[in-house]
């Protein structure tokens, strides 16, 4: 069984950016594990409650086929988080799908994995992507090798389907 880890803020993550990709993956038989800065209940911007199974420090990349960084303003807790940045580097270096939606591609840029990659992000993150060496497009969804980025909650379905396709290829 394929396994994907969702790196999700403990609060103010975008509900649909978590729920829609998770639903798409799980309906295709992929196990989704949620990691955050704490274990236990975490809360989305619009009231969604879910459970963090582990902390980002506990994630072993060898146990997963892909990583998804969930967006929303809460994702800023990972912008300079050493464990979150190291996970991005490790997944990317191993050729596994390394993905992020909304503002979360900033994490990938800060981890140094977007150098020379075509990527997108919520407009507030454009400067971070450019600084990180990405070819920023502003398009809703970008796929460049094992990097998948999306810029808003409105493309949660397309993002989830892109992640699913990458995990199964």
Chimera marker file (.cmm) of the C-alpha trace (Angstrom):
<marker_set name="trace">
<marker id="1" x="0.000" y="0.000" z="0.000" r="1" g="1" b="0" radius="0.5"/>
<marker id="2" x="1.290" y="3.457" z="-0.931" r="1" g="1" b="0" radius="0.5"/>
<marker id="3" x="1.700" y="5.942" z="1.939" r="1" g="1" b="0" radius="0.5"/>
<marker id="4" x="1.783" y="9.746" z="1.810" r="1" g="1" b="0" radius="0.5"/>
<marker id="5" x="2.568" y="12.108" z="4.676" r="1" g="1" b="0" radius="0.5"/>
<marker id="6" x="0.688" y="15.420" z="4.938" r="1" g="1" b="0" radius="0.5"/>
<marker id="7" x="2.645" y="18.141" z="6.754" r="1" g="1" b="0" radius="0.5"/>
<marker id="8" x="-0.127" y="20.226" z="8.292" r="1" g="1" b="0" radius="0.5"/>
<marker id="9" x="-0.034" y="23.263" z="10.571" r="1" g="1" b="0" radius="0.5"/>
<marker id="10" x="-1.484" y="22.751" z="14.068" r="1" g="1" b="0" radius="0.5"/>
<marker id="11" x="-3.975" y="25.535" z="13.359" r="1" g="1" b="0" radius="0.5"/>
<marker id="12" x="-5.200" y="27.761" z="10.513" r="1" g="1" b="0" radius="0.5"/>
<marker id="13" x="-4.412" y="25.253" z="7.744" r="1" g="1" b="0" radius="0.5"/>
<marker id="14" x="-6.772" y="25.482" z="4.750" r="1" g="1" b="0" radius="0.5"/>
<marker id="15" x="-9.462" y="22.872" z="5.334" r="1" g="1" b="0" radius="0.5"/>
<marker id="16" x="-10.053" y="22.040" z="1.662" r="1" g="1" b="0" radius="0.5"/>
<marker id="17" x="-6.330" y="21.882" z="0.858" r="1" g="1" b="0" radius="0.5"/>
<marker id="18" x="-6.100" y="19.111" z="3.437" r="1" g="1" b="0" radius="0.5"/>
<marker id="19" x="-9.459" y="17.384" z="2.957" r="1" g="1" b="0" radius="0.5"/>
<marker id="20" x="-9.757" y="17.205" z="-0.845" r="1" g="1" b="0" radius="0.5"/>
<marker id="21" x="-6.313" y="15.749" z="-1.655" r="1" g="1" b="0" radius="0.5"/>
<marker id="22" x="-6.655" y="13.373" z="1.317" r="1" g="1" b="0" radius="0.5"/>
<marker id="23" x="-10.037" y="12.165" z="0.053" r="1" g="1" b="0" radius="0.5"/>
<marker id="24" x="-8.673" y="11.683" z="-3.500" r="1" g="1" b="0" radius="0.5"/>
<marker id="25" x="-5.687" y="9.689" z="-2.267" r="1" g="1" b="0" radius="0.5"/>
<marker id="26" x="-7.613" y="7.569" z="0.227" r="1" g="1" b="0" radius="0.5"/>
<marker id="27" x="-10.362" y="6.749" z="-2.270" r="1" g="1" b="0" radius="0.5"/>
<marker id="28" x="-7.597" y="5.328" z="-4.506" r="1" g="1" b="0" radius="0.5"/>
<marker id="29" x="-6.248" y="3.141" z="-1.692" r="1" g="1" b="0" radius="0.5"/>
<marker id="30" x="-3.380" y="5.382" z="-0.566" r="1" g="1" b="0" radius="0.5"/>
<marker id="31" x="-2.787" y="5.636" z="3.190" r="1" g="1" b="0" radius="0.5"/>
<marker id="32" x="-2.484" y="9.249" z="4.374" r="1" g="1" b="0" radius="0.5"/>
<marker id="33" x="-0.652" y="10.032" z="7.606" r="1" g="1" b="0" radius="0.5"/>
<marker id="34" x="-0.846" y="13.531" z="9.100" r="1" g="1" b="0" radius="0.5"/>
<marker id="35" x="2.147" y="15.165" z="10.784" r="1" g="1" b="0" radius="0.5"/>
<marker id="36" x="2.295" y="18.547" z="12.503" r="1" g="1" b="0" radius="0.5"/>
<marker id="37" x="4.249" y="20.371" z="15.185" r="1" g="1" b="0" radius="0.5"/>
<marker id="38" x="2.257" y="18.372" z="17.759" r="1" g="1" b="0" radius="0.5"/>
<marker id="39" x="0.285" y="15.135" z="18.028" r="1" g="1" b="0" radius="0.5"/>
<marker id="40" x="-3.459" y="15.138" z="18.573" r="1" g="1" b="0" radius="0.5"/>
<marker id="41" x="-6.213" y="17.440" z="17.398" r="1" g="1" b="0" radius="0.5"/>
<marker id="42" x="-5.376" y="20.184" z="14.919" r="1" g="1" b="0" radius="0.5"/>
<marker id="43" x="-7.731" y="22.843" z="13.531" r="1" g="1" b="0" radius="0.5"/>
<marker id="44" x="-8.329" y="24.283" z="10.092" r="1" g="1" b="0" radius="0.5"/>
<marker id="45" x="-9.130" y="27.893" z="9.266" r="1" g="1" b="0" radius="0.5"/>
<marker id="46" x="-12.818" y="27.153" z="8.732" r="1" g="1" b="0" radius="0.5"/>
<marker id="47" x="-13.344" y="24.863" z="11.712" r="1" g="1" b="0" radius="0.5"/>
<marker id="48" x="-12.241" y="21.476" z="10.388" r="1" g="1" b="0" radius="0.5"/>
<marker id="49" x="-10.783" y="19.253" z="13.082" r="1" g="1" b="0" radius="0.5"/>
<marker id="50" x="-8.438" y="16.380" z="12.319" r="1" g="1" b="0" radius="0.5"/>
<marker id="51" x="-5.741" y="14.451" z="14.137" r="1" g="1" b="0" radius="0.5"/>
<marker id="52" x="-1.996" y="14.711" z="13.758" r="1" g="1" b="0" radius="0.5"/>
<marker id="53" x="-0.598" y="11.182" z="13.974" r="1" g="1" b="0" radius="0.5"/>
<marker id="54" x="2.993" y="12.279" z="14.569" r="1" g="1" b="0" radius="0.5"/>
<marker id="55" x="5.253" y="15.294" z="14.779" r="1" g="1" b="0" radius="0.5"/>
<marker id="56" x="7.353" y="16.398" z="11.799" r="1" g="1" b="0" radius="0.5"/>
<marker id="57" x="10.434" y="15.343" z="13.788" r="1" g="1" b="0" radius="0.5"/>
<marker id="58" x="9.120" y="11.761" z="13.834" r="1" g="1" b="0" radius="0.5"/>
<marker id="59" x="8.553" y="11.426" z="10.068" r="1" g="1" b="0" radius="0.5"/>
<marker id="60" x="10.834" y="8.823" z="8.491" r="1" g="1" b="0" radius="0.5"/>
<marker id="61" x="10.970" y="9.511" z="4.728" r="1" g="1" b="0" radius="0.5"/>
<marker id="62" x="11.684" y="5.822" z="4.086" r="1" g="1" b="0" radius="0.5"/>
<marker id="63" x="8.157" y="5.030" z="5.307" r="1" g="1" b="0" radius="0.5"/>
<marker id="64" x="6.433" y="7.221" z="2.694" r="1" g="1" b="0" radius="0.5"/>
<marker id="65" x="6.074" y="7.429" z="-1.078" r="1" g="1" b="0" radius="0.5"/>
<marker id="66" x="5.394" y="11.208" z="-1.181" r="1" g="1" b="0" radius="0.5"/>
<marker id="67" x="5.080" y="14.319" z="0.961" r="1" g="1" b="0" radius="0.5"/>
<marker id="68" x="2.352" y="16.985" z="0.821" r="1" g="1" b="0" radius="0.5"/>
<marker id="69" x="2.749" y="20.371" z="2.506" r="1" g="1" b="0" radius="0.5"/>
<marker id="70" x="-0.743" y="21.737" z="3.212" r="1" g="1" b="0" radius="0.5"/>
<marker id="71" x="-1.282" y="25.485" z="2.859" r="1" g="1" b="0" radius="0.5"/>
<marker id="72" x="-3.121" y="28.149" z="4.807" r="1" g="1" b="0" radius="0.5"/>
<marker id="73" x="-1.594" y="30.915" z="6.878" r="1" g="1" b="0" radius="0.5"/>
<marker id="74" x="-0.674" y="28.431" z="9.616" r="1" g="1" b="0" radius="0.5"/>
<marker id="75" x="1.858" y="26.847" z="7.249" r="1" g="1" b="0" radius="0.5"/>
<marker id="76" x="4.240" y="29.671" z="8.143" r="1" g="1" b="0" radius="0.5"/>
<marker id="77" x="5.254" y="27.615" z="11.224" r="1" g="1" b="0" radius="0.5"/>
<marker id="78" x="7.215" y="25.438" z="8.778" r="1" g="1" b="0" radius="0.5"/>
<marker id="79" x="8.932" y="28.207" z="6.754" r="1" g="1" b="0" radius="0.5"/>
<marker id="80" x="12.095" y="27.958" z="8.872" r="1" g="1" b="0" radius="0.5"/>
<marker id="81" x="11.377" y="24.666" z="10.685" r="1" g="1" b="0" radius="0.5"/>
<marker id="82" x="14.542" y="22.521" z="10.343" r="1" g="1" b="0" radius="0.5"/>
<marker id="83" x="12.646" y="19.201" z="10.364" r="1" g="1" b="0" radius="0.5"/>
<marker id="84" x="10.141" y="20.356" z="7.714" r="1" g="1" b="0" radius="0.5"/>
<marker id="85" x="12.918" y="21.755" z="5.512" r="1" g="1" b="0" radius="0.5"/>
<marker id="86" x="15.037" y="18.609" z="5.864" r="1" g="1" b="0" radius="0.5"/>
<marker id="87" x="12.052" y="16.427" z="4.920" r="1" g="1" b="0" radius="0.5"/>
<marker id="88" x="11.589" y="18.428" z="1.715" r="1" g="1" b="0" radius="0.5"/>
<marker id="89" x="15.285" y="18.010" z="0.870" r="1" g="1" b="0" radius="0.5"/>
<marker id="90" x="15.223" y="14.273" z="1.600" r="1" g="1" b="0" radius="0.5"/>
<marker id="91" x="12.041" y="13.500" z="-0.359" r="1" g="1" b="0" radius="0.5"/>
<marker id="92" x="13.259" y="15.597" z="-3.288" r="1" g="1" b="0" radius="0.5"/>
<marker id="93" x="16.727" y="14.028" z="-3.325" r="1" g="1" b="0" radius="0.5"/>
<marker id="94" x="15.222" y="10.535" z="-3.287" r="1" g="1" b="0" radius="0.5"/>
<marker id="95" x="13.063" y="11.366" z="-6.323" r="1" g="1" b="0" radius="0.5"/>
<marker id="96" x="9.801" y="11.038" z="-4.408" r="1" g="1" b="0" radius="0.5"/>
<marker id="97" x="6.917" y="13.442" z="-5.126" r="1" g="1" b="0" radius="0.5"/>
<marker id="98" x="7.604" y="16.586" z="-3.105" r="1" g="1" b="0" radius="0.5"/>
<marker id="99" x="4.450" y="18.670" z="-3.184" r="1" g="1" b="0" radius="0.5"/>
<marker id="100" x="2.896" y="21.808" z="-1.706" r="1" g="1" b="0" radius="0.5"/>
<marker id="101" x="-0.217" y="23.927" z="-2.131" r="1" g="1" b="0" radius="0.5"/>
<marker id="102" x="-1.157" y="27.588" z="-1.493" r="1" g="1" b="0" radius="0.5"/>
<marker id="103" x="1.555" y="29.342" z="0.558" r="1" g="1" b="0" radius="0.5"/>
<marker id="104" x="3.313" y="26.043" z="1.407" r="1" g="1" b="0" radius="0.5"/>
<marker id="105" x="5.595" y="26.047" z="-1.690" r="1" g="1" b="0" radius="0.5"/>
<marker id="106" x="7.500" y="28.684" z="0.318" r="1" g="1" b="0" radius="0.5"/>
<marker id="107" x="8.696" y="25.761" z="2.461" r="1" g="1" b="0" radius="0.5"/>
<marker id="108" x="10.076" y="24.033" z="-0.642" r="1" g="1" b="0" radius="0.5"/>
<marker id="109" x="11.800" y="27.248" z="-1.733" r="1" g="1" b="0" radius="0.5"/>
<marker id="110" x="13.325" y="27.730" z="1.716" r="1" g="1" b="0" radius="0.5"/>
<marker id="111" x="14.534" y="24.114" z="1.631" r="1" g="1" b="0" radius="0.5"/>
<marker id="112" x="16.399" y="24.858" z="-1.601" r="1" g="1" b="0" radius="0.5"/>
<marker id="113" x="14.574" y="22.273" z="-3.733" r="1" g="1" b="0" radius="0.5"/>
<marker id="114" x="12.997" y="24.708" z="-6.205" r="1" g="1" b="0" radius="0.5"/>
<marker id="115" x="16.266" y="25.925" z="-7.745" r="1" g="1" b="0" radius="0.5"/>
<marker id="116" x="15.672" y="25.894" z="-11.511" r="1" g="1" b="0" radius="0.5"/>
<marker id="117" x="12.219" y="24.324" z="-11.104" r="1" g="1" b="0" radius="0.5"/>
<marker id="118" x="8.999" y="25.690" z="-12.573" r="1" g="1" b="0" radius="0.5"/>
<marker id="119" x="6.688" y="26.328" z="-9.622" r="1" g="1" b="0" radius="0.5"/>
<marker id="120" x="3.757" y="28.339" z="-8.378" r="1" g="1" b="0" radius="0.5"/>
<marker id="121" x="2.560" y="29.616" z="-5.013" r="1" g="1" b="0" radius="0.5"/>
<marker id="122" x="-0.130" y="31.826" z="-3.489" r="1" g="1" b="0" radius="0.5"/>
<marker id="123" x="0.827" y="35.379" z="-4.579" r="1" g="1" b="0" radius="0.5"/>
<marker id="124" x="2.162" y="36.276" z="-1.102" r="1" g="1" b="0" radius="0.5"/>
<marker id="125" x="4.914" y="33.675" z="-1.581" r="1" g="1" b="0" radius="0.5"/>
<marker id="126" x="6.154" y="34.799" z="-4.998" r="1" g="1" b="0" radius="0.5"/>
<marker id="127" x="9.203" y="36.622" z="-3.612" r="1" g="1" b="0" radius="0.5"/>
<marker id="128" x="10.316" y="33.554" z="-1.616" r="1" g="1" b="0" radius="0.5"/>
<marker id="129" x="10.071" y="31.311" z="-4.690" r="1" g="1" b="0" radius="0.5"/>
<marker id="130" x="12.029" y="33.723" z="-6.871" r="1" g="1" b="0" radius="0.5"/>
<marker id="131" x="14.651" y="34.114" z="-4.124" r="1" g="1" b="0" radius="0.5"/>
<marker id="132" x="14.806" y="30.306" z="-3.929" r="1" g="1" b="0" radius="0.5"/>
<marker id="133" x="15.650" y="30.112" z="-7.625" r="1" g="1" b="0" radius="0.5"/>
<marker id="134" x="12.293" y="28.879" z="-8.902" r="1" g="1" b="0" radius="0.5"/>
<marker id="135" x="10.850" y="29.799" z="-12.275" r="1" g="1" b="0" radius="0.5"/>
<marker id="136" x="7.682" y="31.276" z="-10.778" r="1" g="1" b="0" radius="0.5"/>
<marker id="137" x="4.647" y="31.179" z="-13.089" r="1" g="1" b="0" radius="0.5"/>
<marker id="138" x="1.608" y="32.143" z="-11.029" r="1" g="1" b="0" radius="0.5"/>
<marker id="139" x="-0.315" y="29.348" z="-12.785" r="1" g="1" b="0" radius="0.5"/>
<marker id="140" x="-2.807" y="27.366" z="-10.680" r="1" g="1" b="0" radius="0.5"/>
<marker id="141" x="-0.793" y="24.123" z="-10.880" r="1" g="1" b="0" radius="0.5"/>
<marker id="142" x="2.767" y="23.283" z="-11.903" r="1" g="1" b="0" radius="0.5"/>
<marker id="143" x="4.471" y="19.916" z="-12.242" r="1" g="1" b="0" radius="0.5"/>
<marker id="144" x="8.237" y="19.851" z="-12.792" r="1" g="1" b="0" radius="0.5"/>
<marker id="145" x="9.782" y="16.429" z="-12.281" r="1" g="1" b="0" radius="0.5"/>
<marker id="146" x="8.968" y="15.285" z="-8.761" r="1" g="1" b="0" radius="0.5"/>
<marker id="147" x="7.936" y="18.799" z="-7.674" r="1" g="1" b="0" radius="0.5"/>
<marker id="148" x="4.196" y="19.568" z="-7.707" r="1" g="1" b="0" radius="0.5"/>
<marker id="149" x="2.984" y="23.008" z="-6.602" r="1" g="1" b="0" radius="0.5"/>
<marker id="150" x="-0.446" y="24.641" z="-6.604" r="1" g="1" b="0" radius="0.5"/>
<marker id="151" x="-1.349" y="28.206" z="-5.713" r="1" g="1" b="0" radius="0.5"/>
<marker id="152" x="-4.794" y="28.153" z="-4.074" r="1" g="1" b="0" radius="0.5"/>
<marker id="153" x="-7.561" y="26.171" z="-2.416" r="1" g="1" b="0" radius="0.5"/>
<marker id="154" x="-9.582" y="26.396" z="-5.641" r="1" g="1" b="0" radius="0.5"/>
<marker id="155" x="-7.259" y="23.846" z="-7.261" r="1" g="1" b="0" radius="0.5"/>
<marker id="156" x="-7.264" y="21.355" z="-4.373" r="1" g="1" b="0" radius="0.5"/>
<marker id="157" x="-8.901" y="18.687" z="-6.567" r="1" g="1" b="0" radius="0.5"/>
<marker id="158" x="-6.434" y="19.124" z="-9.437" r="1" g="1" b="0" radius="0.5"/>
<marker id="159" x="-3.551" y="19.159" z="-6.950" r="1" g="1" b="0" radius="0.5"/>
<marker id="160" x="-4.800" y="15.979" z="-5.264" r="1" g="1" b="0" radius="0.5"/>
<marker id="161" x="-5.161" y="14.219" z="-8.618" r="1" g="1" b="0" radius="0.5"/>
<marker id="162" x="-1.636" y="15.306" z="-9.647" r="1" g="1" b="0" radius="0.5"/>
<marker id="163" x="-0.227" y="13.925" z="-6.382" r="1" g="1" b="0" radius="0.5"/>
<marker id="164" x="-2.124" y="10.657" z="-6.890" r="1" g="1" b="0" radius="0.5"/>
<marker id="165" x="-0.799" y="10.296" z="-10.435" r="1" g="1" b="0" radius="0.5"/>
<marker id="166" x="2.766" y="10.959" z="-9.246" r="1" g="1" b="0" radius="0.5"/>
<marker id="167" x="2.490" y="8.457" z="-6.388" r="1" g="1" b="0" radius="0.5"/>
<marker id="168" x="1.231" y="5.772" z="-8.767" r="1" g="1" b="0" radius="0.5"/>
<marker id="169" x="3.806" y="6.358" z="-11.519" r="1" g="1" b="0" radius="0.5"/>
<link id1="1" id2="2" r="1" g="1" b="0" radius="0.2"/>
<link id1="2" id2="3" r="1" g="1" b="0" radius="0.2"/>
<link id1="3" id2="4" r="1" g="1" b="0" radius="0.2"/>
<link id1="4" id2="5" r="1" g="1" b="0" radius="0.2"/>
<link id1="5" id2="6" r="1" g="1" b="0" radius="0.2"/>
<link id1="6" id2="7" r="1" g="1" b="0" radius="0.2"/>
<link id1="7" id2="8" r="1" g="1" b="0" radius="0.2"/>
<link id1="8" id2="9" r="1" g="1" b="0" radius="0.2"/>
<link id1="9" id2="10" r="1" g="1" b="0" radius="0.2"/>
<link id1="10" id2="11" r="1" g="1" b="0" radius="0.2"/>
<link id1="11" id2="12" r="1" g="1" b="0" radius="0.2"/>
<link id1="12" id2="13" r="1" g="1" b="0" radius="0.2"/>
<link id1="13" id2="14" r="1" g="1" b="0" radius="0.2"/>
<link id1="14" id2="15" r="1" g="1" b="0" radius="0.2"/>
<link id1="15" id2="16" r="1" g="1" b="0" radius="0.2"/>
<link id1="16" id2="17" r="1" g="1" b="0" radius="0.2"/>
<link id1="17" id2="18" r="1" g="1" b="0" radius="0.2"/>
<link id1="18" id2="19" r="1" g="1" b="0" radius="0.2"/>
<link id1="19" id2="20" r="1" g="1" b="0" radius="0.2"/>
<link id1="20" id2="21" r="1" g="1" b="0" radius="0.2"/>
<link id1="21" id2="22" r="1" g="1" b="0" radius="0.2"/>
<link id1="22" id2="23" r="1" g="1" b="0" radius="0.2"/>
<link id1="23" id2="24" r="1" g="1" b="0" radius="0.2"/>
<link id1="24" id2="25" r="1" g="1" b="0" radius="0.2"/>
<link id1="25" id2="26" r="1" g="1" b="0" radius="0.2"/>
<link id1="26" id2="27" r="1" g="1" b="0" radius="0.2"/>
<link id1="27" id2="28" r="1" g="1" b="0" radius="0.2"/>
<link id1="28" id2="29" r="1" g="1" b="0" radius="0.2"/>
<link id1="29" id2="30" r="1" g="1" b="0" radius="0.2"/>
<link id1="30" id2="31" r="1" g="1" b="0" radius="0.2"/>
<link id1="31" id2="32" r="1" g="1" b="0" radius="0.2"/>
<link id1="32" id2="33" r="1" g="1" b="0" radius="0.2"/>
<link id1="33" id2="34" r="1" g="1" b="0" radius="0.2"/>
<link id1="34" id2="35" r="1" g="1" b="0" radius="0.2"/>
<link id1="35" id2="36" r="1" g="1" b="0" radius="0.2"/>
<link id1="36" id2="37" r="1" g="1" b="0" radius="0.2"/>
<link id1="37" id2="38" r="1" g="1" b="0" radius="0.2"/>
<link id1="38" id2="39" r="1" g="1" b="0" radius="0.2"/>
<link id1="39" id2="40" r="1" g="1" b="0" radius="0.2"/>
<link id1="40" id2="41" r="1" g="1" b="0" radius="0.2"/>
<link id1="41" id2="42" r="1" g="1" b="0" radius="0.2"/>
<link id1="42" id2="43" r="1" g="1" b="0" radius="0.2"/>
<link id1="43" id2="44" r="1" g="1" b="0" radius="0.2"/>
<link id1="44" id2="45" r="1" g="1" b="0" radius="0.2"/>
<link id1="45" id2="46" r="1" g="1" b="0" radius="0.2"/>
<link id1="46" id2="47" r="1" g="1" b="0" radius="0.2"/>
<link id1="47" id2="48" r="1" g="1" b="0" radius="0.2"/>
<link id1="48" id2="49" r="1" g="1" b="0" radius="0.2"/>
<link id1="49" id2="50" r="1" g="1" b="0" radius="0.2"/>
<link id1="50" id2="51" r="1" g="1" b="0" radius="0.2"/>
<link id1="51" id2="52" r="1" g="1" b="0" radius="0.2"/>
<link id1="52" id2="53" r="1" g="1" b="0" radius="0.2"/>
<link id1="53" id2="54" r="1" g="1" b="0" radius="0.2"/>
<link id1="54" id2="55" r="1" g="1" b="0" radius="0.2"/>
<link id1="55" id2="56" r="1" g="1" b="0" radius="0.2"/>
<link id1="56" id2="57" r="1" g="1" b="0" radius="0.2"/>
<link id1="57" id2="58" r="1" g="1" b="0" radius="0.2"/>
<link id1="58" id2="59" r="1" g="1" b="0" radius="0.2"/>
<link id1="59" id2="60" r="1" g="1" b="0" radius="0.2"/>
<link id1="60" id2="61" r="1" g="1" b="0" radius="0.2"/>
<link id1="61" id2="62" r="1" g="1" b="0" radius="0.2"/>
<link id1="62" id2="63" r="1" g="1" b="0" radius="0.2"/>
<link id1="63" id2="64" r="1" g="1" b="0" radius="0.2"/>
<link id1="64" id2="65" r="1" g="1" b="0" radius="0.2"/>
<link id1="65" id2="66" r="1" g="1" b="0" radius="0.2"/>
<link id1="66" id2="67" r="1" g="1" b="0" radius="0.2"/>
<link id1="67" id2="68" r="1" g="1" b="0" radius="0.2"/>
<link id1="68" id2="69" r="1" g="1" b="0" radius="0.2"/>
<link id1="69" id2="70" r="1" g="1" b="0" radius="0.2"/>
<link id1="70" id2="71" r="1" g="1" b="0" radius="0.2"/>
<link id1="71" id2="72" r="1" g="1" b="0" radius="0.2"/>
<link id1="72" id2="73" r="1" g="1" b="0" radius="0.2"/>
<link id1="73" id2="74" r="1" g="1" b="0" radius="0.2"/>
<link id1="74" id2="75" r="1" g="1" b="0" radius="0.2"/>
<link id1="75" id2="76" r="1" g="1" b="0" radius="0.2"/>
<link id1="76" id2="77" r="1" g="1" b="0" radius="0.2"/>
<link id1="77" id2="78" r="1" g="1" b="0" radius="0.2"/>
<link id1="78" id2="79" r="1" g="1" b="0" radius="0.2"/>
<link id1="79" id2="80" r="1" g="1" b="0" radius="0.2"/>
<link id1="80" id2="81" r="1" g="1" b="0" radius="0.2"/>
<link id1="81" id2="82" r="1" g="1" b="0" radius="0.2"/>
<link id1="82" id2="83" r="1" g="1" b="0" radius="0.2"/>
<link id1="83" id2="84" r="1" g="1" b="0" radius="0.2"/>
<link id1="84" id2="85" r="1" g="1" b="0" radius="0.2"/>
<link id1="85" id2="86" r="1" g="1" b="0" radius="0.2"/>
<link id1="86" id2="87" r="1" g="1" b="0" radius="0.2"/>
<link id1="87" id2="88" r="1" g="1" b="0" radius="0.2"/>
<link id1="88" id2="89" r="1" g="1" b="0" radius="0.2"/>
<link id1="89" id2="90" r="1" g="1" b="0" radius="0.2"/>
<link id1="90" id2="91" r="1" g="1" b="0" radius="0.2"/>
<link id1="91" id2="92" r="1" g="1" b="0" radius="0.2"/>
<link id1="92" id2="93" r="1" g="1" b="0" radius="0.2"/>
<link id1="93" id2="94" r="1" g="1" b="0" radius="0.2"/>
<link id1="94" id2="95" r="1" g="1" b="0" radius="0.2"/>
<link id1="95" id2="96" r="1" g="1" b="0" radius="0.2"/>
<link id1="96" id2="97" r="1" g="1" b="0" radius="0.2"/>
<link id1="97" id2="98" r="1" g="1" b="0" radius="0.2"/>
<link id1="98" id2="99" r="1" g="1" b="0" radius="0.2"/>
<link id1="99" id2="100" r="1" g="1" b="0" radius="0.2"/>
<link id1="100" id2="101" r="1" g="1" b="0" radius="0.2"/>
<link id1="101" id2="102" r="1" g="1" b="0" radius="0.2"/>
<link id1="102" id2="103" r="1" g="1" b="0" radius="0.2"/>
<link id1="103" id2="104" r="1" g="1" b="0" radius="0.2"/>
<link id1="104" id2="105" r="1" g="1" b="0" radius="0.2"/>
<link id1="105" id2="106" r="1" g="1" b="0" radius="0.2"/>
<link id1="106" id2="107" r="1" g="1" b="0" radius="0.2"/>
<link id1="107" id2="108" r="1" g="1" b="0" radius="0.2"/>
<link id1="108" id2="109" r="1" g="1" b="0" radius="0.2"/>
<link id1="109" id2="110" r="1" g="1" b="0" radius="0.2"/>
<link id1="110" id2="111" r="1" g="1" b="0" radius="0.2"/>
<link id1="111" id2="112" r="1" g="1" b="0" radius="0.2"/>
<link id1="112" id2="113" r="1" g="1" b="0" radius="0.2"/>
<link id1="113" id2="114" r="1" g="1" b="0" radius="0.2"/>
<link id1="114" id2="115" r="1" g="1" b="0" radius="0.2"/>
<link id1="115" id2="116" r="1" g="1" b="0" radius="0.2"/>
<link id1="116" id2="117" r="1" g="1" b="0" radius="0.2"/>
<link id1="117" id2="118" r="1" g="1" b="0" radius="0.2"/>
<link id1="118" id2="119" r="1" g="1" b="0" radius="0.2"/>
<link id1="119" id2="120" r="1" g="1" b="0" radius="0.2"/>
<link id1="120" id2="121" r="1" g="1" b="0" radius="0.2"/>
<link id1="121" id2="122" r="1" g="1" b="0" radius="0.2"/>
<link id1="122" id2="123" r="1" g="1" b="0" radius="0.2"/>
<link id1="123" id2="124" r="1" g="1" b="0" radius="0.2"/>
<link id1="124" id2="125" r="1" g="1" b="0" radius="0.2"/>
<link id1="125" id2="126" r="1" g="1" b="0" radius="0.2"/>
<link id1="126" id2="127" r="1" g="1" b="0" radius="0.2"/>
<link id1="127" id2="128" r="1" g="1" b="0" radius="0.2"/>
<link id1="128" id2="129" r="1" g="1" b="0" radius="0.2"/>
<link id1="129" id2="130" r="1" g="1" b="0" radius="0.2"/>
<link id1="130" id2="131" r="1" g="1" b="0" radius="0.2"/>
<link id1="131" id2="132" r="1" g="1" b="0" radius="0.2"/>
<link id1="132" id2="133" r="1" g="1" b="0" radius="0.2"/>
<link id1="133" id2="134" r="1" g="1" b="0" radius="0.2"/>
<link id1="134" id2="135" r="1" g="1" b="0" radius="0.2"/>
<link id1="135" id2="136" r="1" g="1" b="0" radius="0.2"/>
<link id1="136" id2="137" r="1" g="1" b="0" radius="0.2"/>
<link id1="137" id2="138" r="1" g="1" b="0" radius="0.2"/>
<link id1="138" id2="139" r="1" g="1" b="0" radius="0.2"/>
<link id1="139" id2="140" r="1" g="1" b="0" radius="0.2"/>
<link id1="140" id2="141" r="1" g="1" b="0" radius="0.2"/>
<link id1="141" id2="142" r="1" g="1" b="0" radius="0.2"/>
<link id1="142" id2="143" r="1" g="1" b="0" radius="0.2"/>
<link id1="143" id2="144" r="1" g="1" b="0" radius="0.2"/>
<link id1="144" id2="145" r="1" g="1" b="0" radius="0.2"/>
<link id1="145" id2="146" r="1" g="1" b="0" radius="0.2"/>
<link id1="146" id2="147" r="1" g="1" b="0" radius="0.2"/>
<link id1="147" id2="148" r="1" g="1" b="0" radius="0.2"/>
<link id1="148" id2="149" r="1" g="1" b="0" radius="0.2"/>
<link id1="149" id2="150" r="1" g="1" b="0" radius="0.2"/>
<link id1="150" id2="151" r="1" g="1" b="0" radius="0.2"/>
<link id1="151" id2="152" r="1" g="1" b="0" radius="0.2"/>
<link id1="152" id2="153" r="1" g="1" b="0" radius="0.2"/>
<link id1="153" id2="154" r="1" g="1" b="0" radius="0.2"/>
<link id1="154" id2="155" r="1" g="1" b="0" radius="0.2"/>
<link id1="155" id2="156" r="1" g="1" b="0" radius="0.2"/>
<link id1="156" id2="157" r="1" g="1" b="0" radius="0.2"/>
<link id1="157" id2="158" r="1" g="1" b="0" radius="0.2"/>
<link id1="158" id2="159" r="1" g="1" b="0" radius="0.2"/>
<link id1="159" id2="160" r="1" g="1" b="0" radius="0.2"/>
<link id1="160" id2="161" r="1" g="1" b="0" radius="0.2"/>
<link id1="161" id2="162" r="1" g="1" b="0" radius="0.2"/>
<link id1="162" id2="163" r="1" g="1" b="0" radius="0.2"/>
<link id1="163" id2="164" r="1" g="1" b="0" radius="0.2"/>
<link id1="164" id2="165" r="1" g="1" b="0" radius="0.2"/>
<link id1="165" id2="166" r="1" g="1" b="0" radius="0.2"/>
<link id1="166" id2="167" r="1" g="1" b="0" radius="0.2"/>
<link id1="167" id2="168" r="1" g="1" b="0" radius="0.2"/>
<link id1="168" id2="169" r="1" g="1" b="0" radius="0.2"/>
</marker_set>
